[in-house]
Amino acid sequence: MTSLGYRAFQYCTGLTEFKCLPVTPPSAASGLFYQASECPIYVPATSVEAYQMADNWKAYAARIQAML
């Protein structure tokens, strides 16, 4: 995956977790999780900081965690 579109997970209130496997954060349009559940976002452990600082991912920085 290289990108996620505008409001890709809009109104996905049933999400319990979201796993994003790419080491490099894919480009993400604004509002990725607009009106969606506040589920944790799991990313590769070595990439947590990169995701937390990436455009349109940083809005969800508090939810971004290392994948176990």
CHARMM internal coordinates of N, CA and C (Angstrom, degrees):
IC EDIT
DIST 1 N 1 CA 1.4308
DIST 1 CA 1 C 1.5257
ANGL 1 N 1 CA 1 C 107.66
DIST 1 C 2 N 1.3015
ANGL 1 CA 1 C 2 N 115.81
DIHE 1 N 1 CA 1 C 2 N 134.91
DIST 2 N 2 CA 1.4619
ANGL 1 C 2 N 2 CA 120.19
DIHE 1 CA 1 C 2 N 2 CA 179.57
DIST 2 CA 2 C 1.5197
ANGL 2 N 2 CA 2 C 113.11
DIHE 1 C 2 N 2 CA 2 C -118.21
DIST 2 C 3 N 1.3353
ANGL 2 CA 2 C 3 N 117.66
DIHE 2 N 2 CA 2 C 3 N -17.71
DIST 3 N 3 CA 1.4622
ANGL 2 C 3 N 3 CA 119.54
DIHE 2 CA 2 C 3 N 3 CA 178.87
DIST 3 CA 3 C 1.5221
ANGL 3 N 3 CA 3 C 110.93
DIHE 2 C 3 N 3 CA 3 C -156.88
DIST 3 C 4 N 1.3341
ANGL 3 CA 3 C 4 N 113.94
DIHE 3 N 3 CA 3 C 4 N 156.50
DIST 4 N 4 CA 1.4612
ANGL 3 C 4 N 4 CA 121.96
DIHE 3 CA 3 C 4 N 4 CA 176.04
DIST 4 CA 4 C 1.5132
ANGL 4 N 4 CA 4 C 107.17
DIHE 3 C 4 N 4 CA 4 C -126.33
DIST 4 C 5 N 1.3088
ANGL 4 CA 4 C 5 N 116.77
DIHE 4 N 4 CA 4 C 5 N 133.05
DIST 5 N 5 CA 1.4535
ANGL 4 C 5 N 5 CA 121.96
DIHE 4 CA 4 C 5 N 5 CA -173.31
DIST 5 CA 5 C 1.5196
ANGL 5 N 5 CA 5 C 115.08
DIHE 4 C 5 N 5 CA 5 C -79.11
DIST 5 C 6 N 1.3169
ANGL 5 CA 5 C 6 N 113.43
DIHE 5 N 5 CA 5 C 6 N 173.04
DIST 6 N 6 CA 1.4584
ANGL 5 C 6 N 6 CA 123.55
DIHE 5 CA 5 C 6 N 6 CA -178.86
DIST 6 CA 6 C 1.5279
ANGL 6 N 6 CA 6 C 110.30
DIHE 5 C 6 N 6 CA 6 C -55.31
DIST 6 C 7 N 1.3222
ANGL 6 CA 6 C 7 N 114.92
DIHE 6 N 6 CA 6 C 7 N 121.75
DIST 7 N 7 CA 1.4708
ANGL 6 C 7 N 7 CA 122.39
DIHE 6 CA 6 C 7 N 7 CA 178.75
DIST 7 CA 7 C 1.5349
ANGL 7 N 7 CA 7 C 112.79
DIHE 6 C 7 N 7 CA 7 C 51.38
DIST 7 C 8 N 1.3187
ANGL 7 CA 7 C 8 N 115.49
DIHE 7 N 7 CA 7 C 8 N 42.54
DIST 8 N 8 CA 1.4640
ANGL 7 C 8 N 8 CA 121.41
DIHE 7 CA 7 C 8 N 8 CA -176.05
DIST 8 CA 8 C 1.5284
ANGL 8 N 8 CA 8 C 113.51
DIHE 7 C 8 N 8 CA 8 C -55.58
DIST 8 C 9 N 1.3253
ANGL 8 CA 8 C 9 N 116.98
DIHE 8 N 8 CA 8 C 9 N -32.11
DIST 9 N 9 CA 1.4592
ANGL 8 C 9 N 9 CA 120.13
DIHE 8 CA 8 C 9 N 9 CA -178.28
DIST 9 CA 9 C 1.5292
ANGL 9 N 9 CA 9 C 111.38
DIHE 8 C 9 N 9 CA 9 C -117.20
DIST 9 C 10 N 1.3170
ANGL 9 CA 9 C 10 N 115.60
DIHE 9 N 9 CA 9 C 10 N 30.64
DIST 10 N 10 CA 1.4561
ANGL 9 C 10 N 10 CA 122.37
DIHE 9 CA 9 C 10 N 10 CA 179.60
DIST 10 CA 10 C 1.5195
ANGL 10 N 10 CA 10 C 110.64
DIHE 9 C 10 N 10 CA 10 C -55.95
DIST 10 C 11 N 1.2995
ANGL 10 CA 10 C 11 N 115.99
DIHE 10 N 10 CA 10 C 11 N 131.18
DIST 11 N 11 CA 1.4675
ANGL 10 C 11 N 11 CA 124.51
DIHE 10 CA 10 C 11 N 11 CA 177.13
DIST 11 CA 11 C 1.5268
ANGL 11 N 11 CA 11 C 114.41
DIHE 10 C 11 N 11 CA 11 C 62.14
DIST 11 C 12 N 1.3130
ANGL 11 CA 11 C 12 N 117.65
DIHE 11 N 11 CA 11 C 12 N 19.32
DIST 12 N 12 CA 1.4674
ANGL 11 C 12 N 12 CA 120.31
DIHE 11 CA 11 C 12 N 12 CA 175.74
DIST 12 CA 12 C 1.5219
ANGL 12 N 12 CA 12 C 108.63
DIHE 11 C 12 N 12 CA 12 C -82.35
DIST 12 C 13 N 1.3173
ANGL 12 CA 12 C 13 N 115.49
DIHE 12 N 12 CA 12 C 13 N 75.08
DIST 13 N 13 CA 1.4594
ANGL 12 C 13 N 13 CA 121.08
DIHE 12 CA 12 C 13 N 13 CA -175.26
DIST 13 CA 13 C 1.5245
ANGL 13 N 13 CA 13 C 113.05
DIHE 12 C 13 N 13 CA 13 C -76.37
DIST 13 C 14 N 1.3055
ANGL 13 CA 13 C 14 N 117.09
DIHE 13 N 13 CA 13 C 14 N -11.57
DIST 14 N 14 CA 1.4596
ANGL 13 C 14 N 14 CA 120.47
DIHE 13 CA 13 C 14 N 14 CA 179.75
DIST 14 CA 14 C 1.5169
ANGL 14 N 14 CA 14 C 114.61
DIHE 13 C 14 N 14 CA 14 C -90.70
DIST 14 C 15 N 1.3330
ANGL 14 CA 14 C 15 N 117.55
DIHE 14 N 14 CA 14 C 15 N -0.67
DIST 15 N 15 CA 1.4642
ANGL 14 C 15 N 15 CA 119.54
DIHE 14 CA 14 C 15 N 15 CA 179.11
DIST 15 CA 15 C 1.5263
ANGL 15 N 15 CA 15 C 110.05
DIHE 14 C 15 N 15 CA 15 C -63.27
DIST 15 C 16 N 1.3229
ANGL 15 CA 15 C 16 N 117.12
DIHE 15 N 15 CA 15 C 16 N 131.46
DIST 16 N 16 CA 1.4634
ANGL 15 C 16 N 16 CA 120.77
DIHE 15 CA 15 C 16 N 16 CA 176.32
DIST 16 CA 16 C 1.5211
ANGL 16 N 16 CA 16 C 110.91
DIHE 15 C 16 N 16 CA 16 C -106.42
DIST 16 C 17 N 1.3236
ANGL 16 CA 16 C 17 N 116.42
DIHE 16 N 16 CA 16 C 17 N -21.17
DIST 17 N 17 CA 1.4617
ANGL 16 C 17 N 17 CA 122.64
DIHE 16 CA 16 C 17 N 17 CA 174.57
DIST 17 CA 17 C 1.5166
ANGL 17 N 17 CA 17 C 108.09
DIHE 16 C 17 N 17 CA 17 C -163.45
DIST 17 C 18 N 1.3298
ANGL 17 CA 17 C 18 N 115.35
DIHE 17 N 17 CA 17 C 18 N 158.60
DIST 18 N 18 CA 1.4549
ANGL 17 C 18 N 18 CA 120.63
DIHE 17 CA 17 C 18 N 18 CA 178.05
DIST 18 CA 18 C 1.5175
ANGL 18 N 18 CA 18 C 106.87
DIHE 17 C 18 N 18 CA 18 C -134.14
DIST 18 C 19 N 1.3171
ANGL 18 CA 18 C 19 N 117.65
DIHE 18 N 18 CA 18 C 19 N 124.95
DIST 19 N 19 CA 1.4631
ANGL 18 C 19 N 19 CA 122.17
DIHE 18 CA 18 C 19 N 19 CA 178.94
DIST 19 CA 19 C 1.5177
ANGL 19 N 19 CA 19 C 109.37
DIHE 18 C 19 N 19 CA 19 C -111.99
DIST 19 C 20 N 1.3143
ANGL 19 CA 19 C 20 N 115.03
DIHE 19 N 19 CA 19 C 20 N 127.69
DIST 20 N 20 CA 1.4589
ANGL 19 C 20 N 20 CA 121.39
DIHE 19 CA 19 C 20 N 20 CA 178.48
DIST 20 CA 20 C 1.5259
ANGL 20 N 20 CA 20 C 106.97
DIHE 19 C 20 N 20 CA 20 C -121.11
DIST 20 C 21 N 1.3114
ANGL 20 CA 20 C 21 N 117.47
DIHE 20 N 20 CA 20 C 21 N 110.55
DIST 21 N 21 CA 1.4573
ANGL 20 C 21 N 21 CA 122.41
DIHE 20 CA 20 C 21 N 21 CA -170.59
DIST 21 CA 21 C 1.5316
ANGL 21 N 21 CA 21 C 116.58
DIHE 20 C 21 N 21 CA 21 C -82.11
DIST 21 C 22 N 1.3290
ANGL 21 CA 21 C 22 N 120.71
DIHE 21 N 21 CA 21 C 22 N -25.51
DIST 22 N 22 CA 1.4621
ANGL 21 C 22 N 22 CA 118.99
DIHE 21 CA 21 C 22 N 22 CA -178.06
DIST 22 CA 22 C 1.5353
ANGL 22 N 22 CA 22 C 112.24
DIHE 21 C 22 N 22 CA 22 C -60.72
DIST 22 C 23 N 1.3224
ANGL 22 CA 22 C 23 N 115.83
DIHE 22 N 22 CA 22 C 23 N 137.84
DIST 23 N 23 CA 1.4622
ANGL 22 C 23 N 23 CA 121.19
DIHE 22 CA 22 C 23 N 23 CA 177.70
DIST 23 CA 23 C 1.5269
ANGL 23 N 23 CA 23 C 109.97
DIHE 22 C 23 N 23 CA 23 C -68.10
DIST 23 C 24 N 1.3160
ANGL 23 CA 23 C 24 N 116.78
DIHE 23 N 23 CA 23 C 24 N -40.51
DIST 24 N 24 CA 1.4586
ANGL 23 C 24 N 24 CA 121.51
DIHE 23 CA 23 C 24 N 24 CA 175.30
DIST 24 CA 24 C 1.5207
ANGL 24 N 24 CA 24 C 108.03
DIHE 23 C 24 N 24 CA 24 C -89.87
DIST 24 C 25 N 1.3296
ANGL 24 CA 24 C 25 N 117.71
DIHE 24 N 24 CA 24 C 25 N 126.41
DIST 25 N 25 CA 1.4618
ANGL 24 C 25 N 25 CA 118.58
DIHE 24 CA 24 C 25 N 25 CA -178.91
DIST 25 CA 25 C 1.5282
ANGL 25 N 25 CA 25 C 111.84
DIHE 24 C 25 N 25 CA 25 C -57.44
DIST 25 C 26 N 1.3213
ANGL 25 CA 25 C 26 N 117.49
DIHE 25 N 25 CA 25 C 26 N 126.79
DIST 26 N 26 CA 1.4652
ANGL 25 C 26 N 26 CA 119.57
DIHE 25 CA 25 C 26 N 26 CA 176.02
DIST 26 CA 26 C 1.5257
ANGL 26 N 26 CA 26 C 109.82
DIHE 25 C 26 N 26 CA 26 C -66.51
DIST 26 C 27 N 1.2986
ANGL 26 CA 26 C 27 N 116.87
DIHE 26 N 26 CA 26 C 27 N 152.21
DIST 27 N 27 CA 1.4658
ANGL 26 C 27 N 27 CA 118.15
DIHE 26 CA 26 C 27 N 27 CA 176.04
DIST 27 CA 27 C 1.5223
ANGL 27 N 27 CA 27 C 107.50
DIHE 26 C 27 N 27 CA 27 C -63.46
DIST 27 C 28 N 1.3136
ANGL 27 CA 27 C 28 N 114.58
DIHE 27 N 27 CA 27 C 28 N 142.87
DIST 28 N 28 CA 1.4567
ANGL 27 C 28 N 28 CA 119.94
DIHE 27 CA 27 C 28 N 28 CA -178.03
DIST 28 CA 28 C 1.5233
ANGL 28 N 28 CA 28 C 108.47
DIHE 27 C 28 N 28 CA 28 C -133.83
DIST 28 C 29 N 1.3058
ANGL 28 CA 28 C 29 N 115.88
DIHE 28 N 28 CA 28 C 29 N 132.59
DIST 29 N 29 CA 1.4598
ANGL 28 C 29 N 29 CA 120.90
DIHE 28 CA 28 C 29 N 29 CA 175.88
DIST 29 CA 29 C 1.5284
ANGL 29 N 29 CA 29 C 108.61
DIHE 28 C 29 N 29 CA 29 C -74.70
DIST 29 C 30 N 1.2970
ANGL 29 CA 29 C 30 N 116.62
DIHE 29 N 29 CA 29 C 30 N 164.67
DIST 30 N 30 CA 1.4628
ANGL 29 C 30 N 30 CA 120.47
DIHE 29 CA 29 C 30 N 30 CA -178.72
DIST 30 CA 30 C 1.5271
ANGL 30 N 30 CA 30 C 111.48
DIHE 29 C 30 N 30 CA 30 C -64.87
DIST 30 C 31 N 1.3103
ANGL 30 CA 30 C 31 N 114.72
DIHE 30 N 30 CA 30 C 31 N 156.21
DIST 31 N 31 CA 1.4558
ANGL 30 C 31 N 31 CA 120.40
DIHE 30 CA 30 C 31 N 31 CA 176.37
DIST 31 CA 31 C 1.5057
ANGL 31 N 31 CA 31 C 114.51
DIHE 30 C 31 N 31 CA 31 C 67.67
DIST 31 C 32 N 1.2992
ANGL 31 CA 31 C 32 N 117.29
DIHE 31 N 31 CA 31 C 32 N 29.15
DIST 32 N 32 CA 1.4651
ANGL 31 C 32 N 32 CA 122.13
DIHE 31 CA 31 C 32 N 32 CA -174.87
DIST 32 CA 32 C 1.5255
ANGL 32 N 32 CA 32 C 112.43
DIHE 31 C 32 N 32 CA 32 C -49.24
DIST 32 C 33 N 1.3217
ANGL 32 CA 32 C 33 N 116.77
DIHE 32 N 32 CA 32 C 33 N -46.19
DIST 33 N 33 CA 1.4672
ANGL 32 C 33 N 33 CA 121.49
DIHE 32 CA 32 C 33 N 33 CA -178.68
DIST 33 CA 33 C 1.5301
ANGL 33 N 33 CA 33 C 110.98
DIHE 32 C 33 N 33 CA 33 C -112.81
DIST 33 C 34 N 1.3159
ANGL 33 CA 33 C 34 N 117.12
DIHE 33 N 33 CA 33 C 34 N 38.53
DIST 34 N 34 CA 1.4668
ANGL 33 C 34 N 34 CA 121.86
DIHE 33 CA 33 C 34 N 34 CA -177.69
DIST 34 CA 34 C 1.5242
ANGL 34 N 34 CA 34 C 111.23
DIHE 33 C 34 N 34 CA 34 C -57.84
DIST 34 C 35 N 1.3217
ANGL 34 CA 34 C 35 N 115.66
DIHE 34 N 34 CA 34 C 35 N 123.23
DIST 35 N 35 CA 1.4690
ANGL 34 C 35 N 35 CA 123.10
DIHE 34 CA 34 C 35 N 35 CA 178.99
DIST 35 CA 35 C 1.5341
ANGL 35 N 35 CA 35 C 112.17
DIHE 34 C 35 N 35 CA 35 C 55.28
DIST 35 C 36 N 1.3202
ANGL 35 CA 35 C 36 N 116.98
DIHE 35 N 35 CA 35 C 36 N 29.27
DIST 36 N 36 CA 1.4665
ANGL 35 C 36 N 36 CA 121.43
DIHE 35 CA 35 C 36 N 36 CA 176.89
DIST 36 CA 36 C 1.5280
ANGL 36 N 36 CA 36 C 108.91
DIHE 35 C 36 N 36 CA 36 C -99.52
DIST 36 C 37 N 1.3168
ANGL 36 CA 36 C 37 N 116.91
DIHE 36 N 36 CA 36 C 37 N 174.65
DIST 37 N 37 CA 1.4594
ANGL 36 C 37 N 37 CA 120.27
DIHE 36 CA 36 C 37 N 37 CA 178.87
DIST 37 CA 37 C 1.5302
ANGL 37 N 37 CA 37 C 109.78
DIHE 36 C 37 N 37 CA 37 C -65.10
DIST 37 C 38 N 1.3045
ANGL 37 CA 37 C 38 N 115.13
DIHE 37 N 37 CA 37 C 38 N 160.25
DIST 38 N 38 CA 1.4723
ANGL 37 C 38 N 38 CA 121.69
DIHE 37 CA 37 C 38 N 38 CA -179.33
DIST 38 CA 38 C 1.5276
ANGL 38 N 38 CA 38 C 109.83
DIHE 37 C 38 N 38 CA 38 C -91.21
DIST 38 C 39 N 1.2996
ANGL 38 CA 38 C 39 N 117.76
DIHE 38 N 38 CA 38 C 39 N 43.87
DIST 39 N 39 CA 1.4570
ANGL 38 C 39 N 39 CA 122.53
DIHE 38 CA 38 C 39 N 39 CA -176.19
DIST 39 CA 39 C 1.5301
ANGL 39 N 39 CA 39 C 111.35
DIHE 38 C 39 N 39 CA 39 C -71.18
DIST 39 C 40 N 1.3508
ANGL 39 CA 39 C 40 N 116.90
DIHE 39 N 39 CA 39 C 40 N 157.40
DIST 40 N 40 CA 1.4560
ANGL 39 C 40 N 40 CA 119.41
DIHE 39 CA 39 C 40 N 40 CA 175.48
DIST 40 CA 40 C 1.5250
ANGL 40 N 40 CA 40 C 110.68
DIHE 39 C 40 N 40 CA 40 C -67.74
DIST 40 C 41 N 1.3225
ANGL 40 CA 40 C 41 N 114.75
DIHE 40 N 40 CA 40 C 41 N 150.42
DIST 41 N 41 CA 1.4644
ANGL 40 C 41 N 41 CA 122.27
DIHE 40 CA 40 C 41 N 41 CA 177.27
DIST 41 CA 41 C 1.5194
ANGL 41 N 41 CA 41 C 106.43
DIHE 40 C 41 N 41 CA 41 C -113.26
DIST 41 C 42 N 1.3189
ANGL 41 CA 41 C 42 N 116.78
DIHE 41 N 41 CA 41 C 42 N 113.84
DIST 42 N 42 CA 1.4614
ANGL 41 C 42 N 42 CA 121.32
DIHE 41 CA 41 C 42 N 42 CA -177.60
DIST 42 CA 42 C 1.5267
ANGL 42 N 42 CA 42 C 110.31
DIHE 41 C 42 N 42 CA 42 C -98.82
DIST 42 C 43 N 1.3281
ANGL 42 CA 42 C 43 N 114.77
DIHE 42 N 42 CA 42 C 43 N 132.26
DIST 43 N 43 CA 1.4664
ANGL 42 C 43 N 43 CA 122.10
DIHE 42 CA 42 C 43 N 43 CA 179.80
DIST 43 CA 43 C 1.5249
ANGL 43 N 43 CA 43 C 108.10
DIHE 42 C 43 N 43 CA 43 C -134.60
DIST 43 C 44 N 1.3392
ANGL 43 CA 43 C 44 N 118.49
DIHE 43 N 43 CA 43 C 44 N 165.38
DIST 44 N 44 CA 1.4625
ANGL 43 C 44 N 44 CA 119.63
DIHE 43 CA 43 C 44 N 44 CA 176.92
DIST 44 CA 44 C 1.5336
ANGL 44 N 44 CA 44 C 110.73
DIHE 43 C 44 N 44 CA 44 C -54.44
DIST 44 C 45 N 1.3326
ANGL 44 CA 44 C 45 N 116.63
DIHE 44 N 44 CA 44 C 45 N 139.88
DIST 45 N 45 CA 1.4651
ANGL 44 C 45 N 45 CA 122.09
DIHE 44 CA 44 C 45 N 45 CA -175.49
DIST 45 CA 45 C 1.5230
ANGL 45 N 45 CA 45 C 112.82
DIHE 44 C 45 N 45 CA 45 C -54.97
DIST 45 C 46 N 1.3074
ANGL 45 CA 45 C 46 N 117.24
DIHE 45 N 45 CA 45 C 46 N -35.60
DIST 46 N 46 CA 1.4644
ANGL 45 C 46 N 46 CA 120.52
DIHE 45 CA 45 C 46 N 46 CA -178.73
DIST 46 CA 46 C 1.5252
ANGL 46 N 46 CA 46 C 112.55
DIHE 45 C 46 N 46 CA 46 C -76.31
DIST 46 C 47 N 1.3171
ANGL 46 CA 46 C 47 N 117.52
DIHE 46 N 46 CA 46 C 47 N -5.96
DIST 47 N 47 CA 1.4599
ANGL 46 C 47 N 47 CA 121.56
DIHE 46 CA 46 C 47 N 47 CA -173.87
DIST 47 CA 47 C 1.5244
ANGL 47 N 47 CA 47 C 114.56
DIHE 46 C 47 N 47 CA 47 C -114.65
DIST 47 C 48 N 1.3143
ANGL 47 CA 47 C 48 N 118.39
DIHE 47 N 47 CA 47 C 48 N 2.21
DIST 48 N 48 CA 1.4660
ANGL 47 C 48 N 48 CA 121.26
DIHE 47 CA 47 C 48 N 48 CA -175.61
DIST 48 CA 48 C 1.5255
ANGL 48 N 48 CA 48 C 110.87
DIHE 47 C 48 N 48 CA 48 C -53.79
DIST 48 C 49 N 1.3115
ANGL 48 CA 48 C 49 N 117.51
DIHE 48 N 48 CA 48 C 49 N -51.72
DIST 49 N 49 CA 1.4658
ANGL 48 C 49 N 49 CA 120.49
DIHE 48 CA 48 C 49 N 49 CA -177.84
DIST 49 CA 49 C 1.5245
ANGL 49 N 49 CA 49 C 111.72
DIHE 48 C 49 N 49 CA 49 C -63.40
DIST 49 C 50 N 1.3266
ANGL 49 CA 49 C 50 N 117.12
DIHE 49 N 49 CA 49 C 50 N -38.80
DIST 50 N 50 CA 1.4716
ANGL 49 C 50 N 50 CA 120.38
DIHE 49 CA 49 C 50 N 50 CA 179.60
DIST 50 CA 50 C 1.5273
ANGL 50 N 50 CA 50 C 110.64
DIHE 49 C 50 N 50 CA 50 C -62.01
DIST 50 C 51 N 1.3226
ANGL 50 CA 50 C 51 N 117.20
DIHE 50 N 50 CA 50 C 51 N -42.34
DIST 51 N 51 CA 1.4640
ANGL 50 C 51 N 51 CA 120.66
DIHE 50 CA 50 C 51 N 51 CA 177.87
DIST 51 CA 51 C 1.5276
ANGL 51 N 51 CA 51 C 110.74
DIHE 50 C 51 N 51 CA 51 C -66.35
DIST 51 C 52 N 1.3313
ANGL 51 CA 51 C 52 N 116.18
DIHE 51 N 51 CA 51 C 52 N -42.83
DIST 52 N 52 CA 1.4594
ANGL 51 C 52 N 52 CA 119.90
DIHE 51 CA 51 C 52 N 52 CA -177.82
DIST 52 CA 52 C 1.5267
ANGL 52 N 52 CA 52 C 112.68
DIHE 51 C 52 N 52 CA 52 C -63.82
DIST 52 C 53 N 1.3224
ANGL 52 CA 52 C 53 N 117.09
DIHE 52 N 52 CA 52 C 53 N -22.33
DIST 53 N 53 CA 1.4644
ANGL 52 C 53 N 53 CA 121.27
DIHE 52 CA 52 C 53 N 53 CA -178.90
DIST 53 CA 53 C 1.5249
ANGL 53 N 53 CA 53 C 113.30
DIHE 52 C 53 N 53 CA 53 C -103.07
DIST 53 C 54 N 1.3239
ANGL 53 CA 53 C 54 N 117.65
DIHE 53 N 53 CA 53 C 54 N -10.05
DIST 54 N 54 CA 1.4647
ANGL 53 C 54 N 54 CA 121.61
DIHE 53 CA 53 C 54 N 54 CA -175.79
DIST 54 CA 54 C 1.5326
ANGL 54 N 54 CA 54 C 111.50
DIHE 53 C 54 N 54 CA 54 C -73.85
DIST 54 C 55 N 1.3223
ANGL 54 CA 54 C 55 N 115.12
DIHE 54 N 54 CA 54 C 55 N 144.67
DIST 55 N 55 CA 1.4710
ANGL 54 C 55 N 55 CA 120.73
DIHE 54 CA 54 C 55 N 55 CA 177.33
DIST 55 CA 55 C 1.5235
ANGL 55 N 55 CA 55 C 110.30
DIHE 54 C 55 N 55 CA 55 C -52.00
DIST 55 C 56 N 1.2989
ANGL 55 CA 55 C 56 N 115.39
DIHE 55 N 55 CA 55 C 56 N 135.38
DIST 56 N 56 CA 1.4609
ANGL 55 C 56 N 56 CA 125.76
DIHE 55 CA 55 C 56 N 56 CA 177.91
DIST 56 CA 56 C 1.5224
ANGL 56 N 56 CA 56 C 114.40
DIHE 55 C 56 N 56 CA 56 C 65.84
DIST 56 C 57 N 1.3139
ANGL 56 CA 56 C 57 N 118.93
DIHE 56 N 56 CA 56 C 57 N -8.45
DIST 57 N 57 CA 1.4615
ANGL 56 C 57 N 57 CA 121.62
DIHE 56 CA 56 C 57 N 57 CA 169.21
DIST 57 CA 57 C 1.5239
ANGL 57 N 57 CA 57 C 109.10
DIHE 56 C 57 N 57 CA 57 C -92.62
DIST 57 C 58 N 1.3312
ANGL 57 CA 57 C 58 N 116.38
DIHE 57 N 57 CA 57 C 58 N -31.95
DIST 58 N 58 CA 1.4648
ANGL 57 C 58 N 58 CA 119.86
DIHE 57 CA 57 C 58 N 58 CA -175.09
DIST 58 CA 58 C 1.5183
ANGL 58 N 58 CA 58 C 112.46
DIHE 57 C 58 N 58 CA 58 C -62.39
DIST 58 C 59 N 1.3102
ANGL 58 CA 58 C 59 N 118.59
DIHE 58 N 58 CA 58 C 59 N -20.82
DIST 59 N 59 CA 1.4676
ANGL 58 C 59 N 59 CA 120.52
DIHE 58 CA 58 C 59 N 59 CA 175.42
DIST 59 CA 59 C 1.5253
ANGL 59 N 59 CA 59 C 111.27
DIHE 58 C 59 N 59 CA 59 C -63.65
DIST 59 C 60 N 1.3092
ANGL 59 CA 59 C 60 N 117.04
DIHE 59 N 59 CA 59 C 60 N -19.22
DIST 60 N 60 CA 1.4676
ANGL 59 C 60 N 60 CA 122.64
DIHE 59 CA 59 C 60 N 60 CA -178.01
DIST 60 CA 60 C 1.5269
ANGL 60 N 60 CA 60 C 111.30
DIHE 59 C 60 N 60 CA 60 C -114.30
DIST 60 C 61 N 1.3295
ANGL 60 CA 60 C 61 N 117.40
DIHE 60 N 60 CA 60 C 61 N 19.12
DIST 61 N 61 CA 1.4770
ANGL 60 C 61 N 61 CA 122.54
DIHE 60 CA 60 C 61 N 61 CA -173.99
DIST 61 CA 61 C 1.5129
ANGL 61 N 61 CA 61 C 113.10
DIHE 60 C 61 N 61 CA 61 C -52.20
DIST 61 C 62 N 1.3084
ANGL 61 CA 61 C 62 N 118.12
DIHE 61 N 61 CA 61 C 62 N -39.93
DIST 62 N 62 CA 1.4676
ANGL 61 C 62 N 62 CA 120.91
DIHE 61 CA 61 C 62 N 62 CA -177.64
DIST 62 CA 62 C 1.5225
ANGL 62 N 62 CA 62 C 112.18
DIHE 61 C 62 N 62 CA 62 C -66.83
DIST 62 C 63 N 1.3078
ANGL 62 CA 62 C 63 N 117.72
DIHE 62 N 62 CA 62 C 63 N -21.25
DIST 63 N 63 CA 1.4755
ANGL 62 C 63 N 63 CA 122.00
DIHE 62 CA 62 C 63 N 63 CA -178.64
DIST 63 CA 63 C 1.5176
ANGL 63 N 63 CA 63 C 112.46
DIHE 62 C 63 N 63 CA 63 C -95.11
DIST 63 C 64 N 1.3237
ANGL 63 CA 63 C 64 N 118.28
DIHE 63 N 63 CA 63 C 64 N -11.22
DIST 64 N 64 CA 1.4716
ANGL 63 C 64 N 64 CA 121.97
DIHE 63 CA 63 C 64 N 64 CA -176.32
DIST 64 CA 64 C 1.5245
ANGL 64 N 64 CA 64 C 109.34
DIHE 63 C 64 N 64 CA 64 C -80.42
DIST 64 C 65 N 1.3304
ANGL 64 CA 64 C 65 N 114.85
DIHE 64 N 64 CA 64 C 65 N 125.10
DIST 65 N 65 CA 1.4588
ANGL 64 C 65 N 65 CA 122.10
DIHE 64 CA 64 C 65 N 65 CA -176.18
DIST 65 CA 65 C 1.5239
ANGL 65 N 65 CA 65 C 109.97
DIHE 64 C 65 N 65 CA 65 C -134.77
DIST 65 C 66 N 1.3374
ANGL 65 CA 65 C 66 N 113.95
DIHE 65 N 65 CA 65 C 66 N 160.67
DIST 66 N 66 CA 1.4639
ANGL 65 C 66 N 66 CA 119.90
DIHE 65 CA 65 C 66 N 66 CA 176.64
DIST 66 CA 66 C 1.5253
ANGL 66 N 66 CA 66 C 109.85
DIHE 65 C 66 N 66 CA 66 C -71.67
DIST 66 C 67 N 1.3146
ANGL 66 CA 66 C 67 N 114.54
DIHE 66 N 66 CA 66 C 67 N 137.28
DIST 67 N 67 CA 1.4590
ANGL 66 C 67 N 67 CA 121.04
DIHE 66 CA 66 C 67 N 67 CA 176.33
DIST 67 CA 67 C 1.5218
ANGL 67 N 67 CA 67 C 108.20
DIHE 66 C 67 N 67 CA 67 C -72.31
DIST 67 C 68 N 1.3037
ANGL 67 CA 67 C 68 N 116.52
DIHE 67 N 67 CA 67 C 68 N 136.25
DIST 68 N 68 CA 1.4669
ANGL 67 C 68 N 68 CA 120.70
DIHE 67 CA 67 C 68 N 68 CA 178.42
DIST 68 CA 68 C 1.4993
ANGL 68 N 68 CA 68 C 111.81
DIHE 67 C 68 N 68 CA 68 C -89.15
END
COOR INIT
IC SEED 1 N 1 CA 1 C
IC BUILD
